[in-house]
């Protein structure tokens, strides 16, 4: 039988015994079944296999057809921001807590993986957003996010002032702790904790969720996913401002800067088992309906 995937990348959280054990299991299984296996460089030193070659995330993206990411959603996001720039499929093994993005269980790993490698799987595209910081009309910094971009003060409980424009049209001005701009993928993460709506993954939409706004009339709003969202930071703000991408990458912002957030040209291709059901994931992770039993 022709192999659907010939080269597979293994990516995982370093310094984590459970992750190392899972990657060792995956490596041995894949090698025994004649797959070419690339182990990401940060986790390779923790795998108890002699003379194991190390590969960067970029090399895995360029050379592999499938990447298996072992860890929690946070680690999955870090890998996904890089891998979204390639045509590689990505599947997650949950070694974290909630695991909205990591379908496979390390306790029952090989049977569902075998089915996926035979092509018994489903694929979906999750869009990615880009955050750009402009100062005096010049691009100062940028990065991508799979979950959300958050504009906020660098200190806890510091209000900031800003204006929001959608496709060039003024939407509102606000004083708050910040603003969360979330993708459907991120709608079950930080945005949900702040009272934002859950967006099903196939929606072409972004949610804007104010963080502790200084008015009771300020509410989350959902806009078209192809919109360009522009925030202009008031000159009266303190200088310690930031844009956080997925809570990992921090872009510095100054009073008067413009922050533009829009859909990236790249998408993340997630691979799921055939029995994957998004609403079942929600019921399981959020304990919906448990009060009835």
The 8 nearest C-alpha neighbors of each residue, nearest first, counted from 0:
[[1, 2, 3, 117, 116, 118, 4, 32],
 [2, 0, 3, 4, 117, 5, 116, 118],
 [1, 3, 4, 5, 0, 117, 116, 34],
 [2, 4, 1, 116, 5, 118, 117, 64],
 [5, 3, 2, 64, 6, 65, 116, 7],
 [4, 6, 34, 2, 35, 3, 7, 64],
 [7, 5, 35, 63, 36, 64, 4, 34],
 [8, 6, 65, 36, 63, 66, 64, 37],
 [7, 9, 66, 37, 59, 38, 36, 63],
 [10, 8, 38, 67, 66, 37, 39, 68],
 [11, 9, 68, 39, 69, 67, 38, 8],
 [12, 10, 69, 68, 70, 42, 13, 18],
 [11, 13, 70, 15, 18, 42, 74, 14],
 [14, 12, 42, 15, 41, 11, 45, 19],
 [15, 13, 16, 12, 45, 42, 19, 18],
 [16, 14, 18, 13, 17, 12, 19, 45],
 [15, 17, 19, 18, 20, 14, 13, 45],
 [18, 16, 20, 19, 15, 21, 94, 22],
 [17, 19, 21, 15, 20, 16, 69, 22],
 [18, 20, 16, 22, 21, 17, 46, 23],
 [21, 19, 23, 17, 18, 22, 16, 24],
 [20, 22, 24, 18, 23, 19, 25, 17],
 [23, 21, 25, 19, 24, 20, 26, 18],
 [22, 24, 26, 20, 21, 25, 19, 27],
 [25, 23, 21, 22, 27, 26, 28, 20],
 [24, 26, 22, 28, 23, 27, 29, 21],
 [25, 27, 23, 29, 28, 24, 22, 30],
 [28, 26, 30, 24, 29, 25, 31, 23],
 [27, 29, 25, 31, 26, 30, 24, 32],
 [28, 30, 32, 26, 34, 31, 27, 25],
 [31, 29, 33, 27, 32, 34, 28, 26],
 [32, 30, 28, 29, 33, 27, 34, 26],
 [31, 33, 29, 30, 34, 28, 27, 35],
 [34, 32, 30, 31, 29, 35, 5, 28],
 [35, 33, 29, 30, 5, 32, 6, 36],
 [34, 36, 6, 5, 7, 33, 30, 37],
 [35, 37, 7, 6, 8, 34, 38, 26],
 [38, 36, 8, 9, 7, 54, 39, 59],
 [39, 37, 9, 53, 8, 43, 54, 10],
 [40, 38, 54, 10, 55, 53, 41, 42],
 [39, 41, 53, 54, 43, 42, 55, 38],
 [42, 40, 43, 39, 13, 44, 12, 11],
 [41, 43, 13, 40, 45, 44, 11, 39],
 [42, 44, 40, 46, 45, 41, 38, 39],
 [45, 43, 46, 42, 41, 40, 47, 51],
 [46, 44, 43, 42, 19, 47, 13, 14],
 [47, 45, 43, 44, 48, 19, 23, 42],
 [46, 48, 45, 49, 23, 44, 19, 43],
 [47, 49, 46, 51, 50, 23, 43, 45],
 [48, 50, 51, 47, 46, 52, 44, 43],
 [51, 49, 52, 48, 53, 47, 44, 43],
 [50, 52, 49, 48, 53, 43, 38, 44],
 [53, 51, 50, 54, 38, 37, 43, 40],
 [54, 52, 40, 39, 38, 43, 51, 55],
 [55, 53, 39, 40, 38, 58, 37, 59],
 [54, 56, 58, 57, 39, 40, 59, 53],
 [57, 55, 59, 58, 60, 39, 54, 81],
 [56, 58, 60, 55, 59, 61, 81, 82],
 [59, 57, 61, 55, 60, 56, 54, 62],
 [60, 58, 56, 62, 63, 57, 61, 8],
 [61, 59, 57, 58, 85, 82, 62, 63],
 [60, 62, 58, 59, 57, 63, 85, 87],
 [63, 61, 59, 60, 58, 64, 6, 7],
 [64, 62, 6, 7, 59, 65, 60, 8],
 [63, 65, 87, 4, 6, 7, 88, 62],
 [64, 66, 88, 7, 87, 63, 89, 8],
 [67, 65, 8, 89, 7, 9, 88, 68],
 [66, 68, 90, 9, 91, 89, 8, 10],
 [67, 69, 10, 91, 11, 92, 9, 90],
 [70, 68, 11, 92, 91, 18, 10, 93],
 [71, 69, 94, 93, 95, 12, 74, 11],
 [95, 72, 70, 94, 73, 74, 93, 98],
 [71, 73, 75, 74, 98, 100, 76, 101],
 [74, 72, 76, 75, 71, 77, 70, 245],
 [73, 75, 77, 76, 71, 72, 70, 78],
 [74, 76, 72, 78, 73, 77, 79, 71],
 [77, 75, 79, 73, 74, 78, 72, 80],
 [76, 78, 74, 75, 79, 80, 73, 81],
 [77, 79, 75, 76, 81, 80, 82, 74],
 [78, 80, 76, 82, 81, 77, 83, 75],
 [81, 79, 78, 77, 83, 82, 76, 144],
 [82, 80, 79, 83, 78, 84, 56, 57],
 [81, 83, 79, 84, 85, 60, 80, 78],
 [82, 84, 267, 266, 85, 81, 80, 79],
 [83, 85, 82, 265, 81, 86, 266, 80],
 [86, 84, 83, 87, 82, 60, 61, 265],
 [87, 85, 88, 84, 83, 268, 60, 64],
 [86, 88, 64, 65, 85, 60, 89, 63],
 [87, 89, 65, 268, 269, 270, 66, 64],
 [90, 88, 66, 269, 270, 65, 67, 268],
 [89, 91, 67, 270, 269, 68, 66, 101],
 [90, 92, 101, 68, 67, 102, 69, 93],
 [93, 91, 103, 69, 101, 104, 102, 68],
 [92, 94, 101, 70, 95, 71, 104, 98],
 [95, 93, 70, 71, 69, 92, 18, 96],
 [71, 96, 94, 93, 70, 98, 97, 72],
 [95, 97, 98, 71, 94, 93, 72, 99],
 [98, 96, 99, 284, 95, 72, 71, 93],
 [97, 99, 101, 100, 72, 93, 96, 71],
 [98, 100, 101, 97, 72, 280, 102, 284],
 [101, 99, 98, 72, 102, 91, 75, 71],
 [100, 102, 91, 93, 98, 92, 99, 103],
 [103, 101, 91, 92, 100, 93, 104, 271],
 [102, 104, 92, 101, 93, 91, 108, 105],
 [103, 105, 106, 107, 93, 108, 92, 102],
 [106, 104, 108, 107, 92, 103, 21, 93],
 [105, 107, 104, 108, 103, 109, 21, 93],
 [108, 106, 104, 105, 109, 110, 103, 111],
 [107, 109, 105, 104, 106, 110, 111, 112],
 [108, 110, 112, 111, 113, 107, 25, 28],
 [111, 109, 113, 112, 108, 114, 107, 115],
 [112, 110, 114, 113, 109, 108, 115, 272],
 [113, 111, 109, 115, 114, 110, 116, 108],
 [112, 114, 116, 110, 111, 115, 109, 117],
 [115, 113, 117, 111, 119, 112, 116, 110],
 [116, 114, 119, 112, 118, 120, 117, 113],
 [115, 117, 113, 118, 114, 112, 3, 4],
 [118, 116, 114, 115, 119, 113, 3, 2],
 [117, 119, 115, 116, 120, 114, 3, 121],
 [120, 118, 115, 114, 117, 273, 272, 121],
 [121, 119, 273, 272, 115, 118, 271, 270],
 [120, 122, 271, 273, 270, 272, 123, 119],
 [121, 123, 270, 269, 271, 268, 120, 124],
 [124, 122, 269, 268, 125, 270, 121, 271],
 [123, 125, 268, 267, 266, 269, 126, 122],
 [126, 124, 267, 266, 268, 123, 127, 200],
 [125, 127, 266, 267, 124, 128, 265, 262],
 [126, 128, 145, 263, 266, 144, 262, 265],
 [129, 127, 262, 263, 144, 261, 143, 145],
 [128, 130, 143, 263, 261, 260, 142, 262],
 [129, 131, 260, 141, 142, 259, 143, 128],
 [132, 130, 141, 259, 258, 140, 260, 129],
 [131, 133, 258, 140, 139, 257, 138, 141],
 [132, 134, 138, 257, 137, 139, 136, 256],
 [135, 133, 256, 137, 136, 139, 138, 257],
 [136, 134, 137, 133, 256, 255, 257, 138],
 [135, 137, 134, 133, 138, 257, 256, 139],
 [136, 138, 133, 134, 135, 139, 132, 140],
 [137, 139, 133, 132, 140, 134, 136, 131],
 [140, 138, 133, 132, 137, 134, 141, 131],
 [141, 139, 132, 131, 138, 250, 142, 133],
 [142, 140, 131, 130, 132, 129, 143, 250],
 [141, 143, 130, 129, 131, 144, 244, 140],
 [142, 144, 129, 128, 130, 80, 244, 127],
 [145, 143, 244, 128, 245, 146, 147, 127],
 [144, 146, 127, 147, 80, 128, 76, 245],
 [185, 147, 145, 184, 245, 182, 144, 181],
 [146, 148, 181, 245, 180, 144, 185, 182],
 [147, 149, 244, 180, 243, 179, 245, 144],
 [150, 148, 179, 243, 242, 178, 180, 151],
 [149, 151, 242, 177, 178, 241, 243, 179],
 [152, 150, 177, 241, 176, 240, 149, 242],
 [153, 151, 240, 154, 241, 157, 239, 159],
 [152, 154, 239, 240, 241, 151, 155, 157],
 [155, 153, 152, 157, 156, 239, 240, 151],
 [154, 156, 157, 153, 152, 176, 158, 151],
 [155, 157, 158, 154, 176, 152, 211, 175],
 [158, 156, 155, 154, 152, 176, 159, 153],
 [159, 157, 176, 175, 174, 156, 160, 152],
 [158, 160, 174, 175, 176, 236, 152, 177],
 [161, 159, 174, 233, 173, 232, 236, 175],
 [162, 160, 232, 233, 231, 173, 172, 230],
 [161, 163, 172, 231, 230, 171, 173, 232],
 [164, 162, 230, 170, 171, 229, 172, 169],
 [163, 165, 169, 229, 168, 170, 167, 228],
 [166, 164, 228, 168, 167, 227, 226, 229],
 [167, 165, 227, 168, 226, 164, 228, 229],
 [166, 168, 165, 164, 169, 229, 227, 228],
 [169, 167, 164, 165, 166, 170, 163, 229],
 [168, 170, 164, 171, 163, 167, 165, 162],
 [169, 171, 164, 163, 168, 165, 172, 162],
 [172, 170, 163, 162, 169, 173, 164, 161],
 [171, 173, 162, 161, 163, 174, 170, 160],
 [174, 172, 161, 160, 175, 162, 171, 212],
 [173, 175, 160, 159, 213, 212, 158, 161],
 [174, 176, 212, 158, 177, 213, 211, 159],
 [175, 177, 158, 210, 211, 159, 151, 157],
 [178, 176, 151, 210, 175, 150, 209, 159],
 [177, 179, 209, 150, 210, 149, 208, 180],
 [180, 178, 149, 208, 207, 181, 148, 209],
 [181, 179, 207, 148, 147, 206, 149, 178],
 [182, 180, 147, 206, 185, 205, 146, 186],
 [181, 183, 205, 185, 184, 146, 147, 186],
 [184, 182, 198, 186, 200, 185, 199, 181],
 [185, 183, 182, 146, 186, 200, 145, 187],
 [146, 186, 184, 182, 188, 187, 183, 181],
 [185, 187, 197, 183, 190, 188, 184, 191],
 [188, 186, 191, 185, 197, 190, 184, 189],
 [187, 189, 185, 190, 186, 191, 192, 146],
 [190, 188, 192, 191, 193, 187, 185, 186],
 [191, 189, 195, 193, 192, 186, 188, 179],
 [190, 192, 195, 194, 187, 193, 189, 188],
 [191, 193, 189, 190, 194, 188, 195, 187],
 [194, 192, 190, 191, 195, 189, 210, 208],
 [195, 193, 191, 192, 190, 196, 208, 219],
 [194, 196, 191, 190, 208, 193, 219, 197],
 [197, 195, 198, 191, 186, 194, 206, 190],
 [196, 198, 186, 187, 199, 195, 191, 183],
 [199, 197, 183, 186, 196, 200, 202, 184],
 [198, 200, 201, 202, 183, 197, 184, 277],
 [201, 199, 183, 202, 184, 198, 125, 203],
 [202, 200, 199, 203, 125, 183, 124, 123],
 [201, 203, 204, 200, 199, 183, 198, 224],
 [204, 202, 224, 223, 201, 205, 225, 183],
 [224, 205, 203, 223, 202, 222, 221, 206],
 [204, 206, 224, 182, 222, 181, 221, 223],
 [205, 207, 221, 181, 220, 180, 208, 222],
 [208, 206, 180, 220, 219, 179, 221, 181],
 [207, 209, 219, 179, 178, 195, 206, 210],
 [210, 208, 178, 212, 177, 211, 179, 219],
 [209, 211, 177, 176, 178, 212, 175, 208],
 [212, 210, 175, 176, 209, 213, 177, 193],
 [213, 211, 175, 214, 210, 209, 174, 217],
 [212, 214, 175, 174, 211, 215, 173, 217],
 [215, 213, 212, 216, 217, 174, 211, 173],
 [214, 216, 217, 213, 212, 218, 211, 209],
 [215, 217, 214, 218, 212, 213, 219, 209],
 [218, 216, 215, 214, 212, 219, 209, 213],
 [217, 219, 216, 220, 209, 208, 215, 207],
 [220, 218, 208, 207, 195, 209, 206, 221],
 [219, 221, 207, 206, 218, 222, 208, 195],
 [222, 220, 206, 205, 207, 204, 219, 223],
 [223, 221, 205, 204, 224, 206, 220, 226],
 [224, 222, 204, 225, 226, 205, 203, 221],
 [204, 223, 225, 203, 205, 226, 222, 262],
 [224, 226, 223, 262, 227, 261, 203, 204],
 [227, 225, 224, 223, 166, 228, 165, 261],
 [226, 228, 261, 166, 165, 260, 229, 225],
 [227, 229, 165, 260, 259, 164, 226, 261],
 [230, 228, 259, 164, 258, 163, 260, 227],
 [229, 231, 163, 258, 162, 257, 232, 161],
 [232, 230, 257, 162, 161, 256, 233, 255],
 [231, 233, 161, 255, 254, 256, 160, 230],
 [234, 232, 161, 235, 255, 160, 254, 236],
 [233, 235, 254, 255, 236, 232, 237, 253],
 [236, 234, 233, 237, 254, 160, 255, 232],
 [237, 235, 234, 254, 233, 159, 238, 160],
 [236, 238, 239, 235, 254, 240, 159, 253],
 [237, 239, 253, 240, 254, 236, 252, 152],
 [238, 240, 153, 237, 152, 241, 253, 252],
 [241, 239, 152, 252, 153, 238, 151, 253],
 [242, 240, 251, 252, 151, 250, 150, 153],
 [241, 243, 150, 250, 149, 249, 151, 251],
 [244, 242, 249, 149, 246, 148, 248, 245],
 [245, 243, 148, 248, 144, 246, 247, 147],
 [246, 244, 147, 247, 144, 146, 243, 148],
 [245, 247, 244, 243, 248, 249, 148, 149],
 [248, 246, 245, 244, 249, 243, 77, 73],
 [247, 249, 244, 243, 246, 250, 245, 142],
 [250, 248, 243, 242, 241, 244, 251, 247],
 [249, 251, 242, 241, 243, 252, 140, 248],
 [252, 250, 241, 240, 249, 242, 253, 239],
 [251, 253, 240, 241, 256, 250, 254, 242],
 [252, 254, 238, 256, 240, 255, 251, 239],
 [255, 253, 234, 232, 236, 256, 233, 238],
 [254, 256, 234, 232, 233, 253, 231, 257],
 [257, 255, 134, 254, 253, 232, 133, 231],
 [256, 258, 231, 133, 230, 132, 232, 259],
 [257, 259, 132, 230, 229, 131, 133, 231],
 [260, 258, 229, 131, 228, 130, 257, 230],
 [261, 259, 130, 228, 129, 227, 131, 229],
 [262, 260, 227, 128, 129, 228, 263, 226],
 [261, 263, 128, 127, 129, 225, 264, 224],
 [264, 262, 128, 265, 127, 129, 261, 126],
 [263, 265, 262, 266, 127, 126, 128, 84],
 [266, 264, 263, 84, 83, 127, 126, 267],
 [267, 265, 126, 83, 125, 127, 124, 268],
 [266, 268, 83, 125, 124, 269, 126, 79],
 [269, 267, 124, 88, 123, 89, 266, 125],
 [268, 270, 89, 123, 122, 88, 90, 267],
 [269, 271, 122, 90, 89, 121, 88, 268],
 [270, 272, 121, 120, 275, 122, 273, 269],
 [273, 271, 120, 275, 274, 121, 115, 111],
 [274, 272, 120, 275, 121, 119, 271, 115],
 [273, 275, 272, 276, 271, 120, 121, 119],
 [276, 274, 272, 273, 271, 277, 102, 279],
 [275, 277, 279, 278, 274, 280, 273, 281],
 [278, 276, 280, 279, 281, 275, 199, 200],
 [279, 277, 281, 280, 276, 282, 283, 199],
 [278, 280, 282, 276, 281, 277, 283, 275],
 [281, 279, 277, 283, 278, 282, 284, 276],
 [280, 282, 278, 284, 279, 283, 285, 277],
 [283, 281, 287, 279, 286, 280, 285, 284],
 [282, 284, 280, 286, 281, 285, 279, 287],
 [285, 283, 281, 286, 282, 280, 97, 99],
 [284, 286, 287, 282, 281, 283, 280, 97],
 [287, 285, 283, 282, 284, 289, 288, 281],
 [288, 286, 282, 285, 289, 283, 281, 290],
 [287, 289, 290, 291, 286, 282, 292, 285],
 [290, 288, 291, 287, 292, 286, 282, 283],
 [289, 291, 288, 292, 287, 286, 285, 282],
 [292, 290, 289, 288, 287, 286, 282, 283],
 [291, 290, 289, 288, 287, 286, 282, 283]]
